[in-house]
Amino acid sequence: MKYLTKNREEILNIISNSKEPVTVKQIKEIVSSDISTIYRAVDFLENREFIHSVTFDNEKYYLHRYFNPVYGL
């Protein structure tokens, strides 16, 4: 897919394979990318509707577009 860089694809895979919504801090623990790169990647993915975000306790959580909290993906 055009513009889906290796970093973005890696972050999308992390979010897609997670059984619960994840934060940028949690993603950072898994990838070697700089935190600002992760923020740009999730912004890109959210703007193109690959993922969604929810805010809870002043923290943004990211989840796959088709995430089902009961059944996972």
Secondary structure, DSSP 8 states (H G I E B T S, - for coil): -TT--HHHHHHHHHHHH-SS-B-HHHHHHH--S-HHHHHHHHHHHHHTTSEEEEEETTEEEEEETT-BTTTB-
